[in-house]
Amino acid sequence: MSLCGDIKGTTIMEILSLCTGITNLSLTPDKIEFDNVEATLLPLLDSLPLKVLSLRVGVVLTRSSVTNSTVFAGLTHFETDDIDAVHRIQTSYFPRLTHLVLNAIPCSSAYWMRMAVERVLRHPPLQVLVFRVRSHRQFAKSLVKLDINDPRIVLAPPIVCGWDDLGRACMLFWDIIDETAQLSQPNHGNHRCFTLTNQTNGVMDYMHKDRVPEHDLDYQQPIRARVVGGSHGSGEYIYIQDDRDDGVIEEVPQPSLSGL
């Protein structure tokens, strides 16, 4: 089940309280409306027989939030938007975890970043570690500098693809992860990755619709940036894209998410 986009927290709670047999769940609302996730949402998730969970509602994976909840112990696939999860997550509380998706963020210390990634990769059942990255090229270079070259690592786009038929895109995400991780050789430089259009076209195939042009693996997802001063005027937002080898960041049109 996929509960994404413009959906209220109360509606999410009502749906989950009624659909008690859910094993595969993606929670990615546009707004986070849970006052106390540990006291409201997590106990409700504990009551479900979940195996696969994308939890993008601002849950911070503290020791107490994980140990006081039973849902994490049964998960095989888990995604979190906790921005510091790679350093914070205690994999021992996820004994069945085979697939983990994290947001990739810059780290001030290369040493601690390497230690954190290697610690996660040492989790015995782990088969795939996915990083959602905004700056694909920059993060790939960081992996090289840190001498992290593990075939279980997959780089994925930062945007959650929520348009589909009954949440199919969110579930297809895991299928594409497996396909990418199982490649006999890296498909981009020395790492494995896929773009947003790879996932989009998977949905298009499922829906028997025309495919969209696929991005090259070097494609860098446009990101929203605030401009202070300059010709644009203070406080204006534009979209920028680092898609060139010379390091020049260019302004680009707002990306179209029609059909996503």
TORTOR-403407 format. One record per residue: residue number from 1; chain; x, y negated, z negated of N, C-alpha, C, O in turn. Coordinates in steps of 0.2 Angstrom, whole numbers, plus 5000, padded with zeros to 4 digits. Layout:
BEGIN
   n chain n_c1 n_c2 n_c3 ca_c1 ca_c2 ca_c3 c_c1 c_c2 c_c3 o_c1 o_c2 o_c3
 NUM     A    X    Y    Z     X     Y     Z    X    Y    Z    X    Y    Z
...
# end
This chain:
BEGIN
   n chain n_c1 n_c2 n_c3 ca_c1 ca_c2 ca_c3 c_c1 c_c2 c_c3 o_c1 o_c2 o_c3
   1     A 5004 5006 5000  5000  5000  5000 5004 4994 5000 5009 4994 4996
   2     A 5002 4989 5004  5006  4983  5004 5002 4977 5002 4996 4976 5005
   3     A 5004 4973 4997  5000  4968  4994 5005 4962 4995 5009 4960 4991
   4     A 5004 4958 5001  5009  4953  5003 5005 4947 5005 4999 4947 5006
   5     A 5009 4941 5005  5006  4935  5008 5002 4931 5003 5004 4931 4997
   6     A 4997 4928 5006  4992  4924  5002 4987 4928 4997 4982 4929 4999
   7     A 4990 4931 4992  4986  4935  4988 4987 4933 4980 4993 4932 4978
   8     A 4982 4932 4977  4982  4930  4970 4985 4936 4965 4983 4941 4966
   9     A 4988 4934 4960  4990  4938  4955 4984 4942 4952 4985 4948 4951
  10     A 4979 4939 4951  4973  4942  4948 4970 4948 4952 4968 4953 4950
  11     A 4970 4946 4959  4968  4951  4964 4973 4957 4964 4970 4963 4965
  12     A 4979 4956 4964  4984  4961  4964 4982 4966 4958 4982 4972 4958
  13     A 4981 4963 4952  4980  4967  4946 4974 4971 4947 4973 4977 4945
  14     A 4968 4968 4950  4962  4971  4950 4963 4977 4955 4960 4983 4954
  15     A 4966 4976 4961  4967  4982  4966 4971 4987 4963 4969 4993 4963
  16     A 4977 4986 4959  4981  4991  4956 4977 4995 4951 4978 5001 4949
  17     A 4973 4991 4947  4969  4995  4942 4964 5000 4945 4962 5004 4941
  18     A 4962 4999 4951  4957  5003  4954 4960 5008 4958 4957 5014 4959
  19     A 4966 5007 4961  4969  5012  4966 4974 5015 4962 4980 5014 4962
  20     A 4972 5020 4958  4977  5023  4953 4981 5029 4956 4985 5032 4952
  21     A 4980 5031 4962  4984  5036  4965 4990 5033 4970 4993 5037 4974
  22     A 4992 5027 4970  4997  5024  4974 5004 5027 4972 5006 5027 4967
  23     A 5007 5029 4978  5014  5032  4977 5019 5027 4980 5025 5027 4979
  24     A 5017 5023 4985  5021  5019  4989 5018 5012 4989 5013 5011 4992
  25     A 5022 5007 4986  5019  5000  4985 5024 4995 4987 5030 4995 4985
  26     A 5021 4990 4990  5025  4984  4991 5022 4978 4989 5016 4976 4991
  27     A 5025 4974 4984  5022  4968  4981 5026 4962 4983 5032 4961 4981
  28     A 5024 4958 4988  5027  4952  4990 5023 4946 4991 5021 4944 4997
  29     A 5020 4944 4986  5015  4938  4987 5019 4932 4988 5024 4931 4986
  30     A 5015 4927 4992  5018  4921  4993 5020 4917 4987 5025 4913 4986
  31     A 5015 4917 4982  5016  4914  4975 5017 4919 4970 5013 4924 4970
  32     A 5021 4918 4965  5022  4922  4959 5017 4919 4953 5019 4914 4951
  33     A 5012 4923 4952  5007  4920  4947 5006 4924 4941 5001 4924 4937
  34     A 5011 4928 4939  5011  4932  4933 5015 4928 4927 5021 4927 4928
  35     A 5011 4926 4922  5014  4923  4917 5019 4927 4913 5025 4924 4911
  36     A 5018 4933 4912  5022  4937  4908 5022 4944 4912 5018 4948 4910
  37     A 5027 4945 4916  5027  4951  4920 5028 4958 4916 5024 4963 4917
  38     A 5032 4957 4911  5033  4963  4907 5027 4965 4903 5026 4971 4901
  39     A 5022 4960 4901  5017  4962  4897 5010 4963 4902 5005 4966 4899
  40     A 5011 4961 4908  5005  4962  4912 5006 4967 4918 5002 4972 4918
  41     A 5010 4965 4922  5011  4969  4928 5014 4976 4927 5012 4981 4929
  42     A 5020 4976 4923  5024  4982  4922 5020 4987 4919 5020 4993 4921
  43     A 5016 4986 4914  5012  4991  4911 5007 4994 4916 5005 5000 4916
  44     A 5004 4990 4920  5000  4993  4926 5004 4997 4930 5001 5002 4933
  45     A 5010 4995 4932  5014  4999  4937 5015 5006 4933 5016 5011 4937
  46     A 5016 5006 4927  5018  5012  4923 5013 5017 4924 5014 5023 4923
  47     A 5006 5015 4925  5001  5020  4925 5000 5023 4932 4996 5027 4933
  48     A 5004 5021 4937  5004  5023  4944 5009 5028 4945 5015 5028 4942
  49     A 5008 5033 4949  5013  5039  4951 5018 5036 4957 5019 5040 4962
  50     A 5021 5030 4956  5025  5027  4961 5031 5031 4962 5035 5033 4957
  51     A 5033 5032 4968  5039  5034  4970 5043 5029 4974 5050 5029 4974
  52     A 5040 5025 4978  5043  5019  4982 5040 5013 4980 5034 5012 4979
  53     A 5044 5008 4978  5042  5001  4976 5046 4996 4978 5052 4996 4977
  54     A 5043 4991 4982  5046  4984  4983 5043 4979 4979 5037 4978 4979
  55     A 5047 4977 4974  5045  4973  4969 5048 4966 4969 5053 4964 4967
  56     A 5044 4961 4973  5047  4955  4974 5042 4949 4971 5039 4945 4974
  57     A 5042 4950 4964  5038  4945  4961 5041 4942 4955 5038 4940 4950
  58     A 5048 4941 4956  5052  4938  4951 5054 4941 4944 5055 4938 4939
  59     A 5053 4948 4944  5055  4952  4939 5063 4952 4938 5066 4954 4942
  60     A 5065 4950 4932  5072  4950  4930 5074 4957 4927 5071 4959 4922
  61     A 5078 4961 4930  5080  4967  4928 5084 4967 4921 5090 4970 4922
  62     A 5081 4965 4916  5085  4965  4910 5084 4972 4907 5080 4976 4909
  63     A 5089 4974 4902  5088  4980  4899 5082 4982 4896 5079 4987 4896
  64     A 5079 4976 4893  5072  4977  4889 5067 4979 4894 5062 4983 4893
  65     A 5067 4975 4900  5061  4976  4905 5062 4983 4908 5056 4985 4910
  66     A 5068 4986 4909  5068  4992  4912 5067 4998 4907 5063 5002 4908
  67     A 5070 4997 4901  5069  5002  4896 5062 5003 4893 5060 5008 4891
  68     A 5058 4997 4893  5052  4997  4890 5046 4999 4895 5040 4999 4894
  69     A 5049 5001 4901  5044  5002  4907 5046 5009 4909 5052 5011 4910
  70     A 5041 5013 4911  5042  5020  4913 5042 5021 4921 5044 5026 4923
  71     A 5040 5016 4924  5039  5016  4931 5046 5017 4935 5046 5021 4940
  72     A 5051 5014 4932  5058  5014  4936 5061 5021 4936 5064 5023 4940
  73     A 5059 5025 4931  5062  5032  4930 5060 5037 4935 5063 5042 4937
  74     A 5054 5035 4938  5051  5040  4943 5053 5038 4950 5051 5041 4955
  75     A 5056 5032 4951  5057  5029  4958 5062 5033 4962 5068 5034 4959
  76     A 5061 5034 4968  5067  5036  4973 5069 5030 4977 5075 5030 4979
  77     A 5064 5026 4979  5066  5020  4983 5064 5014 4979 5058 5013 4977
  78     A 5068 5009 4979  5067  5003  4975 5070 4997 4978 5076 4997 4980
  79     A 5066 4991 4978  5068  4985  4981 5066 4980 4976 5061 4980 4973
  80     A 5071 4975 4974  5070  4970  4969 5072 4963 4972 5077 4963 4976
  81     A 5069 4958 4970  5071  4951  4972 5075 4948 4966 5077 4942 4966
  82     A 5077 4951 4961  5081  4949  4956 5088 4947 4959 5092 4951 4961
  83     A 5090 4940 4959  5095  4938  4963 5102 4940 4960 5107 4940 4964
  84     A 5102 4943 4954  5108  4945  4951 5108 4952 4950 5112 4955 4945
  85     A 5104 4956 4953  5103  4963  4952 5109 4967 4953 5110 4972 4949
  86     A 5113 4966 4958  5119  4970  4959 5124 4970 4953 5127 4975 4952
  87     A 5124 4965 4949  5128  4964  4943 5124 4967 4937 5127 4970 4932
  88     A 5117 4966 4937  5113  4967  4931 5110 4975 4931 5109 4977 4925
  89     A 5109 4977 4936  5105  4984  4937 5109 4989 4933 5115 4990 4934
  90     A 5105 4993 4929  5108  4999  4926 5105 5005 4929 5100 5007 4928
  91     A 5109 5008 4933  5107  5014  4937 5105 5020 4933 5101 5024 4936
  92     A 5108 5020 4927  5106  5026  4923 5099 5026 4921 5096 5032 4920
  93     A 5095 5021 4922  5088  5021  4920 5084 5022 4926 5078 5022 4926
  94     A 5087 5024 4932  5084  5026  4938 5087 5032 4940 5090 5033 4946
  95     A 5085 5038 4937  5089  5044  4938 5087 5047 4945 5091 5052 4947
  96     A 5082 5045 4948  5080  5049  4954 5081 5044 4960 5079 5046 4966
  97     A 5084 5038 4959  5085  5033  4964 5089 5035 4970 5095 5036 4969
  98     A 5087 5035 4976  5091  5037  4982 5092 5031 4986 5097 5031 4990
  99     A 5087 5026 4986  5087  5020  4991 5086 5014 4986 5082 5013 4983
 100     A 5091 5009 4987  5091  5003  4983 5092 4997 4988 5096 4997 4992
 101     A 5087 4992 4988  5088  4986  4992 5088 4980 4987 5084 4979 4983
 102     A 5094 4976 4988  5095  4970  4984 5096 4964 4989 5098 4965 4995
 103     A 5095 4958 4986  5097  4952  4990 5104 4951 4989 5107 4951 4984
 104     A 5107 4949 4994  5114  4948  4994 5115 4940 4993 5112 4936 4997
 105     A 5119 4938 4988  5121  4932  4986 5128 4931 4986 5132 4935 4984
 106     A 5131 4924 4987  5138  4923  4986 5140 4924 4979 5136 4923 4974
 107     A 5146 4927 4978  5148  4928  4971 5155 4924 4970 5159 4924 4975
 108     A 5155 4921 4965  5161  4916  4963 5168 4921 4962 5173 4918 4963
 109     A 5167 4927 4960  5172  4931  4959 5172 4937 4963 5168 4941 4963
 110     A 5177 4938 4968  5177  4944  4972 5178 4950 4968 5176 4955 4970
 111     A 5182 4950 4963  5184  4955  4959 5177 4958 4956 5176 4964 4956
 112     A 5173 4954 4953  5167  4956  4949 5162 4958 4954 5158 4963 4953
 113     A 5162 4955 4960  5157  4958  4966 5159 4965 4968 5155 4969 4968
 114     A 5166 4966 4969  5168  4973  4971 5166 4978 4965 5164 4983 4967
 115     A 5168 4976 4959  5166  4981  4954 5159 4982 4953 5157 4988 4952
 116     A 5155 4977 4954  5147  4978  4954 5145 4983 4959 5141 4987 4958
 117     A 5147 4982 4965  5145  4986  4971 5147 4993 4970 5144 4998 4971
 118     A 5154 4994 4968  5156  5001  4967 5153 5004 4962 5152 5010 4962
 119     A 5151 5001 4956  5147  5004  4951 5140 5006 4953 5138 5012 4951
 120     A 5137 5003 4957  5130  5005  4960 5131 5011 4964 5128 5016 4964
 121     A 5137 5011 4969  5138  5016  4973 5140 5023 4970 5139 5028 4973
 122     A 5142 5022 4964  5144  5028  4960 5138 5032 4957 5139 5037 4954
 123     A 5132 5029 4958  5126  5032  4955 5125 5039 4959 5124 5038 4965
 124     A 5125 5045 4956  5125  5051  4960 5120 5052 4965 5122 5054 4970
 125     A 5114 5051 4964  5109  5052  4969 5108 5047 4974 5105 5048 4979
 126     A 5112 5041 4974  5111  5036  4979 5113 5038 4986 5119 5040 4987
 127     A 5109 5037 4990  5110  5038  4997 5111 5032 5002 5115 5032 5006
 128     A 5108 5027 5000  5108  5021  5004 5108 5015 4999 5104 5014 4995
 129     A 5112 5010 5000  5112  5003  4997 5111 4998 5002 5116 4997 5007
 130     A 5106 4994 5002  5104  4989  5007 5105 4982 5004 5102 4981 4999
 131     A 5108 4978 5008  5108  4971  5006 5104 4967 5011 5105 4967 5017
 132     A 5099 4963 5009  5096  4958  5013 5100 4952 5013 5102 4949 5008
 133     A 5102 4950 5019  5107  4945  5020 5105 4939 5025 5102 4941 5030
 134     A 5106 4933 5023  5105  4927  5027 5110 4926 5032 5109 4925 5037
 135     A 5116 4926 5029  5122  4925  5033 5125 4932 5035 5130 4934 5031
 136     A 5123 4935 5040  5125  4942  5041 5133 4942 5042 5136 4946 5039
 137     A 5135 4938 5047  5142  4938  5048 5147 4937 5042 5152 4940 5041
 138     A 5145 4932 5038  5149  4930  5032 5149 4936 5027 5154 4937 5024
 139     A 5143 4939 5026  5143  4944  5021 5147 4950 5024 5150 4953 5020
 140     A 5147 4952 5030  5151  4957  5033 5158 4956 5032 5162 4960 5030
 141     A 5160 4950 5033  5167  4948  5032 5169 4949 5025 5175 4951 5023
 142     A 5164 4947 5020  5166  4948  5013 5167 4955 5011 5171 4957 5007
 143     A 5163 4960 5014  5164  4967  5013 5171 4969 5015 5174 4973 5012
 144     A 5173 4966 5021  5180  4968  5023 5185 4965 5019 5190 4969 5017
 145     A 5185 4959 5016  5189  4956  5012 5190 4960 5005 5195 4961 5002
 146     A 5184 4963 5003  5183  4966  4997 5185 4974 4997 5186 4977 4993
 147     A 5187 4975 5004  5189  4982  5005 5183 4987 5003 5184 4993 5001
 148     A 5177 4985 5005  5171  4989  5003 5169 4992 5010 5166 4988 5014
 149     A 5170 4998 5011  5168  5001  5018 5165 5008 5016 5168 5013 5017
 150     A 5159 5008 5014  5155  5014  5012 5149 5015 5017 5145 5010 5018
 151     A 5149 5021 5021  5144  5022  5026 5136 5021 5023 5132 5021 5027
 152     A 5136 5021 5016  5129  5021  5014 5126 5014 5013 5120 5012 5012
 153     A 5131 5009 5015  5129  5002  5015 5126 5000 5021 5128 5001 5027
 154     A 5120 4997 5021  5116  4994  5027 5114 4987 5026 5112 4985 5020
 155     A 5115 4983 5031  5113  4976  5030 5107 4975 5034 5106 4977 5040
 156     A 5102 4971 5031  5095  4970  5033 5094 4963 5033 5097 4959 5030
 157     A 5089 4961 5037  5087  4954  5038 5083 4952 5031 5081 4956 5027
 158     A 5084 4945 5030  5081  4943  5023 5073 4942 5023 5070 4942 5018
 159     A 5070 4942 5029  5063  4940  5029 5059 4947 5029 5061 4952 5032
 160     A 5054 4947 5024  5050  4953  5023 5045 4952 5029 5041 4948 5029
 161     A 5045 4958 5033  5040  4958  5038 5033 4961 5036 5033 4967 5034
 162     A 5028 4956 5035  5022  4958  5032 5016 4959 5036 5011 4961 5034
 163     A 5017 4957 5043  5011  4958  5048 5011 4966 5050 5017 4968 5053
 164     A 5006 4969 5050  5006  4976  5052 4999 4978 5051 4994 4975 5050
 165     A 4998 4985 5051  4992  4988  5050 4992 4992 5043 4995 4997 5043
 166     A 4988 4989 5039  4988  4992  5032 4995 4993 5029 4996 4998 5026
 167     A 4999 4988 5029  5006  4988  5026 5011 4993 5030 5016 4994 5027
 168     A 5010 4994 5036  5014  4999  5039 5021 4996 5040 5026 5000 5039
 169     A 5022 4990 5041  5029  4987  5042 5033 4987 5036 5039 4989 5036
 170     A 5030 4987 5030  5034  4987  5024 5036 4995 5023 5041 4996 5020
 171     A 5032 4999 5025  5034  5006  5024 5039 5008 5030 5043 5012 5029
 172     A 5038 5005 5036  5042  5007  5041 5050 5004 5040 5054 5007 5042
 173     A 5050 4999 5035  5057  4997  5033 5061 5002 5031 5067 5002 5032
 174     A 5058 5007 5027  5062  5012  5024 5064 5017 5029 5070 5020 5029
 175     A 5060 5018 5034  5062  5023  5040 5068 5020 5044 5072 5024 5045
 176     A 5067 5013 5045  5073  5010  5049 5079 5011 5045 5085 5012 5048
 177     A 5079 5010 5038  5085  5010  5034 5088 5017 5035 5094 5018 5035
 178     A 5084 5022 5034  5087  5029  5035 5090 5030 5042 5095 5033 5042
 179     A 5086 5028 5047  5089  5029  5054 5096 5025 5055 5100 5028 5058
 180     A 5097 5019 5052  5103  5016  5052 5108 5019 5048 5114 5019 5050
 181     A 5106 5021 5042  5111  5024  5038 5114 5031 5040 5120 5033 5039
 182     A 5110 5034 5044  5112  5041  5047 5116 5040 5053 5117 5045 5056
 183     A 5117 5034 5056  5121  5034  5062 5128 5037 5060 5131 5036 5055
 184     A 5131 5040 5065  5137  5044  5064 5143 5039 5064 5148 5040 5061
 185     A 5142 5033 5067  5147  5028  5067 5144 5021 5066 5138 5020 5067
 186     A 5147 5016 5063  5144  5009  5062 5142 5006 5069 5145 5008 5074
 187     A 5136 5003 5069  5134  5000  5075 5136 4993 5076 5134 4990 5081
 188     A 5139 4990 5071  5141  4983  5072 5148 4982 5068 5148 4981 5062
 189     A 5153 4981 5071  5160  4981  5068 5161 4987 5064 5161 4992 5067
 190     A 5162 4986 5058  5163  4992  5053 5158 4993 5048 5159 4996 5043
 191     A 5152 4990 5050  5146  4991  5045 5140 4993 5049 5140 4993 5056
 192     A 5135 4995 5046  5128  4997  5049 5123 4992 5047 5123 4989 5042
 193     A 5119 4990 5052  5114  4985  5051 5108 4985 5056 5109 4989 5061
 194     A 5103 4981 5055  5098  4981  5060 5095 4974 5059 5095 4970 5053
 195     A 5091 4971 5064  5088  4965  5064 5081 4965 5063 5078 4970 5062
 196     A 5078 4959 5062  5071  4958  5060 5067 4961 5066 5061 4964 5065
 197     A 5069 4960 5072  5065  4962  5078 5066 4970 5079 5061 4973 5082
 198     A 5071 4973 5076  5071  4980  5076 5065 4983 5072 5061 4988 5074
 199     A 5063 4980 5067  5058  4982  5063 5051 4980 5066 5046 4983 5066
 200     A 5051 4974 5069  5045  4971  5072 5043 4976 5078 5037 4977 5078
 201     A 5048 4978 5082  5046  4982  5087 5044 4989 5085 5040 4993 5089
 202     A 5046 4991 5079  5044  4998  5076 5036 4997 5075 5032 5002 5076
 203     A 5034 4991 5072  5027  4990  5071 5023 4990 5078 5018 4992 5079
 204     A 5026 4986 5083  5023  4986  5089 5022 4992 5092 5017 4994 5095
 205     A 5027 4997 5092  5026  5004  5095 5020 5007 5091 5016 5011 5094
 206     A 5020 5006 5084  5015  5010  5080 5008 5007 5082 5003 5011 5083
 207     A 5007 5001 5084  5001  4998  5086 5000 4998 5093 4994 4995 5096
 208     A 5004 5001 5097  5003  5001  5104 5003 4994 5108 4999 4993 5112
 209     A 5007 4990 5105  5007  4983  5108 5014 4982 5112 5019 4986 5111
 210     A 5014 4977 5115  5021  4975  5119 5026 4973 5114 5025 4970 5109
 211     A 5032 4975 5116  5038  4974  5111 5040 4966 5112 5038 4963 5117
 212     A 5043 4964 5107  5046  4957  5108 5054 4958 5110 5056 4963 5108
 213     A 5057 4953 5113  5064  4954  5114 5068 4955 5108 5067 4951 5103
 214     A 5072 4960 5108  5076  4961  5102 5082 4957 5102 5086 4955 5107
 215     A 5084 4955 5096  5090  4951  5094 5096 4955 5095 5096 4961 5093
 216     A 5101 4952 5097  5108  4955  5096 5110 4956 5089 5107 4952 5085
 217     A 5114 4961 5088  5116  4962  5081 5120 4956 5078 5120 4956 5072
 218     A 5123 4952 5082  5126  4946  5079 5121 4940 5078 5123 4935 5075
 219     A 5115 4941 5079  5110  4936  5078 5110 4934 5071 5109 4938 5066
 220     A 5110 4928 5069  5109  4925  5062 5103 4922 5061 5101 4917 5065
 221     A 5099 4924 5056  5092  4922  5055 5092 4915 5053 5096 4913 5049
 222     A 5088 4910 5057  5088  4903  5055 5086 4903 5048 5081 4906 5045
 223     A 5088 4898 5044  5086  4897  5037 5084 4889 5036 5087 4885 5040
 224     A 5080 4888 5032  5077  4882  5030 5082 4878 5026 5084 4880 5021
 225     A 5084 4872 5028  5088  4868  5024 5086 4861 5023 5083 4858 5028
 226     A 5087 4858 5018  5085  4851  5016 5091 4846 5018 5097 4847 5017
 227     A 5089 4841 5022  5093  4836  5025 5093 4830 5020 5087 4827 5019
 228     A 5098 4827 5017  5099  4822  5013 5102 4816 5017 5108 4817 5018
 229     A 5099 4811 5018  5102  4805  5022 5102 4807 5030 5099 4812 5032
 230     A 5107 4803 5033  5108  4805  5040 5102 4803 5045 5098 4799 5042
 231     A 5102 4805 5051  5097  4802  5056 5090 4805 5054 5085 4802 5056
 232     A 5090 4811 5051  5084  4814  5049 5080 4810 5044 5074 4811 5043
 233     A 5084 4807 5040  5080  4803  5034 5080 4808 5028 5081 4814 5028
 234     A 5080 4805 5022  5081  4809  5016 5075 4813 5015 5069 4811 5016
 235     A 5077 4819 5012  5072  4824  5010 5068 4828 5016 5064 4832 5014
 236     A 5070 4827 5022  5067  4831  5027 5070 4838 5028 5076 4839 5026
 237     A 5066 4843 5030  5068  4849  5031 5069 4851 5038 5065 4849 5042
 238     A 5075 4855 5040  5076  4857  5046 5078 4864 5046 5079 4867 5040
 239     A 5079 4868 5052  5081  4874  5052 5088 4875 5055 5089 4871 5060
 240     A 5093 4878 5052  5099  4878  5054 5101 4886 5056 5098 4890 5053
 241     A 5106 4887 5060  5108  4893  5062 5116 4894 5063 5118 4890 5067
 242     A 5119 4898 5060  5126  4900  5061 5127 4906 5065 5127 4911 5063
 243     A 5127 4904 5072  5126  4910  5077 5132 4909 5081 5132 4912 5087
 244     A 5137 4906 5079  5143  4905  5084 5150 4907 5080 5150 4907 5074
 245     A 5154 4909 5084  5161  4912  5082 5165 4906 5079 5170 4907 5076
 246     A 5164 4900 5082  5168  4894  5080 5166 4891 5073 5169 4886 5071
 247     A 5161 4894 5070  5159  4891  5063 5155 4885 5063 5153 4883 5058
 248     A 5153 4883 5069  5148  4877  5070 5141 4879 5068 5139 4884 5071
 249     A 5138 4876 5063  5131  4877  5062 5127 4872 5066 5127 4866 5065
 250     A 5122 4875 5069  5118  4871  5074 5110 4871 5071 5108 4875 5068
 251     A 5107 4865 5073  5100  4864  5071 5096 4868 5076 5098 4867 5082
 252     A 5091 4872 5074  5087  4875  5079 5080 4874 5078 5078 4872 5072
 253     A 5075 4876 5082  5068  4875  5081 5066 4880 5076 5069 4885 5074
 254     A 5060 4878 5072  5058  4882  5067 5056 4889 5070 5052 4889 5075
 255     A 5058 4894 5067  5057  4901  5070 5049 4902 5070 5046 4901 5065
 256     A 5047 4905 5075  5040  4907  5076 5039 4914 5073 5043 4919 5074
 257     A 5034 4914 5068  5033  4921  5065 5026 4923 5067 5023 4927 5063
 258     A 5024 4921 5073  5017  4923  5075 5018 4931 5076 5022 4933 5079
 259     A 5013 4934 5073  5013  4941  5074 5017 4945 5068 5017 4951 5068
 260     A 5020 4941 5064  5023  4944  5058 5020 4942 5052 5022 4944 5046
# end
